[in-house]
Structure formats: C-alpha cells, structure tokens
Amino acid sequence: MRENKIKSAWRDDKVTYGGWLSIPSAFSAEVMAHQGFDWLCIDMQHGVIDYQVAVTMLQVIGTTDTMPFVRVPWNEPGIIGKMLDAGAYGVIIPLVNDREQAEAAVRACRYAPEGARSYGPTRAAYYAGSDYASHANREIACIPMIETKTAVENLEDILSVPGIDAVYVGPADLSLTLGLPPRMDHDDETFQSARIKIASTCRERGVTPGIHASATLAPKHVEAGYRMITISSDVGAMAGAASEHLRSLRDVDASGRPAYS
C-alpha cells in the first residue's frame, strides 16, 4: 500500500502544511495539488462539493505527491467509508464532542477487528495498492475535529480513544461556543488557553494537533506544537489575488489619475 507520508511526518514530529478545497472542480484541485502542499483537504461539509466531483478531485490530487484528505459532512459511517473507498488518505470529522463520538469516528475509519468499516475499496485499491486491506488501518488517518467548548472540556476522554491519529481545531466554531465572533484567532484569554491546551494535551497523548489557520498565523501554531496546519485555500487564494490585482489598477493609472470613470 502507498505510504501515508503525512502520518510518517507526524511520527517524526514534523510540521505539515495543507491547503483547503471548497471549489467543486478537478482542475482547481489539480492546480492546488501542484503547488507543493503536504496535504489537501476536500471540504464536503461547508464547501459546495458533492461526491461525484470529490472523486475527480481525489483522482487529480493522486497524480502528485500531495496526500488527499476529505472533511466529511458529519460523523456518519456511510459517508466516511464512501470517501475512504474513493481514495481519501485521511478523514476530518466535524464536531466530535465526547468519547462516544470519538469511538464512532474510529470505528468508521477502521476495518475489523479495530473498527466496523465495510470492505469495498473500489477506487482506493487502484490509488493505494492491491494490498490496501492489509495496511489501511495503519495508513489511513482518523482526524476528529475539536471545535467546541464541550470538546475541549472532554479532551482527555476523546484523546484516550485508540485509533485517533490527529485532531483538527475548528477555530470559528470554537469561538462561537466561547461566546466570541467566528474567527481564526482571538486575543481573548479563554480562546488562547483552549488553543494551547489542545496542542499540549495532544502531544502528551501522542496525538498530532492540527488547526485551521493561515500562512500568517502558522508560526504561532508551530510554536505551540501544532503539526497539521492549513495555510491556504482555493477560494481565499483566488479571491485575494484577484482583488489585489484589480485594486492595484483601479487606485491609479499610469498618469496618476483614477483608472476608471
């Protein structure tokens, strides 16, 4: 089976940088996959991507060295198994708030006897290798999201569940449950305390801490111990670059006058 280089990097305590895909397009996914990200995550929760398009996105990511991850819509075994069968090498699972929900996530990601995933790696066997079933439990990354005040309070219980490889912090939802506006970061002491607690507790437990962020925020997360960090997205990169190009021309033209009337 093809090695999950991200899990290998985590075992060596290396930082991995990822990109986020919300546009339902194989071509835009291909462009992002050729930029050198360690991993890319196809967002099926809040993006506008359905299953059929997600499969084509997994296919083009698979032509590069970038590892393909998927954020599923919910902690539900049907969609988790379906995306793993399609070739996802890691599954990010939203709103895991307690031990029971964490156990359910692991069961959906693992074949028996470690879990209850149904066998049928229809595309995964082509991408990953014909010996997929023998190695999938070791190579596939199960990544519950820690994104609520309740999840932070139950963090020890969640991390004690065997089979969790990493957790992924959703800072916007975490903010909301802490009574703050939904943002990637806050100076608020409660938010920062939760951010640090998640990273330190994960590292004590041998679980990789991950977080949704930006290139600007990445250094502070690395310093805190995070090793799975989203630094860019297809939507953000496109909108940001297009806006900046347009702004630079509309402010002034070459003669110093407004470039439009």
N, C-alpha and C positions, 0 to 999 in steps of 0.2 A: 504494500500500500504506500502511496505517496506520503512522505513525511509532512506533518503539520509543523512547519518551521516556526510558527508563532509560539506553539507550546514549548518547543525546544528553546527558543529565545527566553521565554519566561522562566524556564528551569535554570537558565544561566543568569537570571536577574537582569536581562537586557530590556531596554525600553523599546516598545514597538509603536510606530505611528501609523494611524489609519485615516482613511477618508470615508465620507458618508454619502450614500447614493439615494436620492429621492426622486430622480427623474426616470420615468419608465422608458429607457432607451438602451439598447445594446451598444450603440455607437458611443454615447456619452460615457457609459461604463467602460468601454474599451479605451477611450481617451484617458480616463482617470487611472485605469489599470496600468497604462504605460508611463505613468509619472513616477513610479518607484515607491509607492506606499508599501508598507509591510503587509497590510491587510485592507480590504474594502468591505464595508457593510452595506448590504442592500436593505433598505428600510421598508418593510411591509406593514409597519404599524402606522406611522404618520406620513410616510411618503404616498405617492399616487401610483404605486406599483402593484400589479396583480401577479398571480402565479405564473402565467404563461410568459410574460415579459421577464419576470425574475429568472426563469430558466435560461433565457437567451443571454441575460446579463451574467449569470454564472458561467455560461459557456465561453464568453469572450474574456472574462477575468481569468479563466482557466488556461488561456494561451500564454499567460505571463507568469512571473514568479510571485505575484501578489496572491495572498491567501484570501479565499472568498468566505465571508461571514454573512449571515442574514439576521436581521431583527424581525422576529415573527410578531403577528398582531397580538398574541395572547399566550398565556401559559396553558396550552392545549395540545395534547399529544398528536392529534391528527395533523395539524399544520407543521409542528416541529418535525415529525417523521417525514412528512412530504418534502420539506426543504432539505433535510439531510439526504433523502433519497435522490434529490435533484443535484446534489454535489456540494452543499454548504459544508465547510470545514469547522464552522463554529456557529452556534445559535445564541443570540442575545434575547433574553426572555423578560418581558416587561413586568414591573410591579410584583416582584416576589417579596412578600412581606413577613413570612414566618417559615418555620422549619417544614411544616407540612407542604407548603407551596414549593419550597426548595426541593424536597424529596420528589414531588411530582415532576419537576423540571428534569431532574436527573433520570428518573425512570423513562421519560420520553426520549432522552438522548442516548440511552444505553441498551444494547441487546442483553438478553438474559445470559447469565444469572444476575448481572448487575442492574438490570432495568427491565423494561417491558416494551421496548421498541420492536415493532413488527419488521420482519425481514423482507426486503424488496428494494435494494439499492439500484433502481433502474438506470439512472444516469451516473450515479456515484461510482459504480463499478468500472465504468469506462474512464472517468476522470481520475479516480483514485487508484484503481487497480483491481484485478480479479480476486485478490485475496482480501478484499475490503472487510468482509465479515469477521475475519480473524483479528483484525487490528483496529477496527473503528472505535471500539470503546476506549482505546488508548489515545488515538489521534484526534478524535472529534472533541471540540471544546464546548463545554456546557457553561454558559455565562448568564446567570440570573442578574437582573437589574436591581440595584439598591437605590430607590428613588423616593422614599417616603420617610417621615419621622418614625413611623412604626417599624419599618425595616431596619433603621439604624438602631432602634431600641432592641430589636431581636437579632442583631447582627451575629452575636456569638452562636446562637442556635442555628442560624442559617449556614454559617461557615463550618459548623460541625458536621454537616451532611456530606458523606463520602461521595466523590464524583464531581464536585464543583471545581472547575479549573480556574475560574476568574469571576469577579463580579464587576458590573459596569454601572457607574453612578450616572443617573439622570439628573443633572443639577436643576433643571427647570421645575420638574415635579417635586423634587426635594425642597426647593424654595417655596413652592406653594403650600406644602404641608407644614412648613415652618412659619407660615404667615408672611412670606415675602413675595415680591413680584417674581415671575418666572424668568430667571436669567441664568447665564452660565456661571456667574460668580457674584459674590457679595462680600463687602467688608464686615457684614454682620457677624458678631462673635459666635452665635449659635450655628450659622451655616459653616463657618470656618472650622469650628470644633467638630462638626459632623464629618466634614471633608477629611480632616486629619485622622479622626477616629477610624473611619472606614479603611484608610490606607494602612495605618499602623496595625489594626486588628487583623486585616487580611495577611499582612506579612508575617505576623506572629503565627498564623494558622497555616501558612504555606499556600495561600490562595493569591492569585495575581489581582491587584486592584486596577480597575480601569475607569475611565471617566470621559464624558462627552465635553469637548473643550474646543480650543482654537490654537493656532500657532503662537499667538501672544500669551495665552495662559499656560501653555505646555511646560515651560521651565519651572514654574512654581509647583506644578503637579509632579514633575520628575523629582524635585527636591523633597516632596512629601512622601515619595515612594511609589507613585503610580507608574505602571509599566505597560499599560494599554491606553493610549491617548488618541482620541480623534482630534485632528488638527485642521481639517478642511472638509468641504462638501461640494458636490457638483452644483447645487443651487447657489450656495454662497459665493463660490469662485466665479461662476458665470455672471451673477448679478453684480458682484463687487467690481470685477474687471470692466464690464460694460458700462457701469455707472461712472467709474473713474475716467474711462476714455472719453465718454460724452461730456463729462464735466470739464475736462481739460480743454475741450474745443469750444464749448459754449460760454465759458467765462470771458475769454477774449480771443479775437482772431489775431492774425499776424500784425495788423496795424494798430492793435491796442483797443479796437472798438469791439462791442458785443458781436459775436459771431452769428447772430440771428436778429431778425427784426419782427 
